[in-house]
Amino acid sequence: MGLIFEVIQQEAGGYQATCLTEAIKTMGADLSELHANINLAVDERFTERLRPRAADIHLMFTRE
């Protein structure tokens, strides 16, 4: 099962990610922090289910 995140680059800076296939939302000041926060949020969401592989997590970037 794959996860698709819509990632919005905020005008004021930073990024907001919303998963379109699971109830997951997170933010990051830069792409490195966003990546870490997405991984943490996915880990927290899949505590009782098989976690998707990294290759099955997709990001779609847009600008605000």
C-alpha positions in Angstrom: 0.0 0.0 0.0 1.4 3.4 -0.9 1.1 6.8 0.7 0.7 10.0 -1.3 1.5 13.3 0.4 0.5 16.7 -1.0 3.4 19.0 0.0 2.7 22.7 -0.1 5.6 25.2 0.1 4.3 28.0 2.3 4.7 31.6 1.2 6.1 32.5 4.7 8.5 29.6 4.6 8.4 26.0 5.5 6.4 23.1 4.1 3.1 21.4 5.0 2.4 17.8 4.1 -1.0 16.2 4.0 -1.4 12.5 3.2 -4.2 11.9 0.7 -4.5 8.2 1.5 -4.3 8.2 5.4 -5.1 10.7 8.1 -1.6 12.1 8.4 -0.5 15.7 8.5 2.9 17.2 9.4 5.1 20.3 8.8 8.7 21.1 8.5 10.8 24.3 8.3 12.9 22.8 5.4 12.8 19.7 3.3 15.1 17.8 5.6 12.9 18.5 8.7 9.8 17.7 6.6 11.2 14.3 5.6 12.0 13.4 9.2 8.6 14.5 10.3 6.8 12.5 7.6 8.8 9.4 8.6 7.9 10.0 12.3 4.2 10.6 11.5 4.1 7.4 9.3 5.7 5.4 12.1 3.1 6.7 14.6 0.2 6.0 12.3 1.3 2.4 11.5 2.0 1.0 15.0 -0.4 -1.9 14.6 -0.2 -2.4 10.8 2.6 -3.1 8.4 4.4 0.2 7.7 4.7 1.1 4.0 8.2 0.9 2.5 10.0 4.1 1.9 9.7 3.5 -1.9 5.9 3.5 -1.5 5.8 7.0 0.1 5.3 9.6 -2.6 5.4 13.4 -2.4 3.6 15.8 -4.8 4.9 19.4 -4.5 2.8 22.5 -5.0 3.2 26.2 -4.0 0.8 28.1 -1.9 
